[in-house]
């Protein structure tokens, strides 16, 4: 219970910690109050209007925010196009399935029309991610603003720094600690897998070639056998080379922001190796049990707290970076 109470308290103090300038973050509530007072309202209304007709947008916006923050901080570098023959973050394998770029571009165009050159793409990502989760019935959280956009985007950095679905617990925890996030943040942020989809090739090694012998009998022994058989069905992932079929991250509940993802982990039904890894550590498993056995709003509160913390990773503020006119390209000076 002490762990649970402490986690709930995090949400109440997290925004204050960000506003106080911890971890380089010089972000403030209502940063655009005078320079573009309608900015947050415009973003929220667009997300609310579009979410019903854009399936899975909440999942992809959360993932875009996460992938952005893990490389060069939350600076919208994930949105930049390749230039001069140099590949950008969006060209890296983990980002090839992000489906949010045009959606963010449309928001940016509307905001630019209202307030040219004022609102950063980095802030748009952070705000749209929060608003999309709220739009599907998930939790809300504070999004202090004032992030500025980066001007550098390198493919290899995304490959090196974005946590991979094949990681074990030690690797996962280290990747989070590298970004000043802790074990609890790893568990709570992984809860975003309660929504969204995944391509078969991101996990079929667990189904067909876990030790290198090959075949359906060479499945990951940590994966529930019934679930593995379900995933190998003809309408799911019938071959180890399928790179087009998609499956639900949280079967039967992938459109609902709830705790069923964690229940699935305890049944050994985590889709990725990185999901399954969360129950291999005693403290991590205890946190998962605190969600499953806790009050209905516990997951919402701890997830919100970790999202605030993640949104402040290595942000650029003040005179750093720039405010891009178009999210996919740096400004011409």
Number of C-alpha atoms within 10 A of each C-alpha: 8 7 10 16 10 11 19 20 13 18 22 15 12 20 21 15 15 23 17 14 13 15 14 14 23 19 24 18 15 16 15 16 11 8 12 17 14 14 23 20 10 15 21 20 13 17 26 18 11 14 17 12 9 11 12 19 25 28 24 21 26 25 21 24 27 23 25 27 25 25 25 23 24 29 33 32 28 33 28 24 18 18 10 5 6 11 16 21 26 25 21 19 12 18 20 10 14 17 16 19 18 12 16 20 17 13 20 24 15 15 22 19 9 16 15 15 14 19 27 25 29 30 23 25 28 29 24 26 26 26 25 27 25 18 20 18 12 17 20 18 22 19 22 23 26 23 33 25 28 26 17 17 25 21 19 13 15 24 17 13 16 20 20 17 17 18 17 16 21 12 15 22 20 15 21 19 14 12 17 15 17 15 17 18 21 19 23 23 18 16 21 21 25 23 26 25 19 18 18 24 17 18 20 25 23 23 27 23 17 18 11 10 11 14 14 19 12 16 23 19 13 14 20 17 15 9 15 21 15 14 19 18 11 9 11 17 25 19 17 19 12 15 13 10 14 17 17 18 22 28 17 9 16 20 20 16 25 22 22 20 26 28 17 18 21 17 13 19 23 25 28 20 21 20 26 23 23 28 23 14 11 10 14 19 18 14 20 25 15 16 21 18 11 13 10 12 13 19 24 21 20 24 26 25 26 23 25 22 23 23 30 28 23 20 25 24 18 11 8 13 17 21 22 25 19 17 26 19 16 19 12 6 3
